[in-house]
């Protein structure tokens, strides 16, 4: 049964749903020149209060993202029985999460997704990757079902085994019940050596949720982008090599290709939806059903 402390909805440590992403821009600068509005080093230059807010977010995330919590959330949400709606209605639903405190843009969630997908399209990548850009943050609708931010966004990591010191703010795991649990706190924990990420349970959030939603509709390279784009300890820091198989190593390049578009494509100018709508309408019809189940 889920511990009541996990569902405390009044906890809201971030000033923004995307503040954790803002922090990544400083932690993981990328040389690729995807940014169009300004130099990459100018993005998300937080002053001290913002840094304290991000630390509090990760304190909660690392304290409460236990193996049992993840399994409970999988049972709760992966039946996709909460809501069903046309895809364009789903984007409107997502836009109830408009971020008014973002220091770099006052655009809504849908505009961010369009900017990401347009940057991918501009560089000539396959249309399925453009669709990944459009859909990658759709899983944030979890917040609209009452989930706190620490259970929706943030860097992801395996649960059920020892936490890597390559995860951001690893010191906060000391308060996690799994940290001292001998079933979960060894190098392999409940897993076998080189079992493959498909057999590893990740911390709960929008990555896993959108992957599960899209897994029957997109190629595997796209699904790796969706499922692991927040797994920075792996694709940036090289951690958890002992859990990977050769297929994960082959797929890593796709995750690394996608992430700069997500991080550096934001700019103040909104895309012209009237111009773009025919393209994206056809793209969605090519790959996805008319309605999505949440």
Secondary structure, 3 states (H helix, E strand, C coil): CCCHHHHCCCCCCCCCCCHHHHHHHHHCCCCCCCCCCCCHHHCCCCCHHHHHHHHHHHHHHHHHCCHHHHHHHHHHHCCCCCCEEEHHHHHHHHHHHCCCCCCCCCCCHHHHHHHHHHHHHHCCCCHHHHHHHHHCCHHHHHHHHCCCHHHCCCCCCECCCCCCCCCCCHHHHHHCHHHHCCCCCCCCCCCCCCCCHHHCCECCCHHHHHHHHHCCCCCHHHHHHHHHCCCHHHHCCCCCHHHCCHHHHHHHHHHHHHHHHHHHCCCCCCCCHHHHHHHHHHHHHHHCCCEEEC
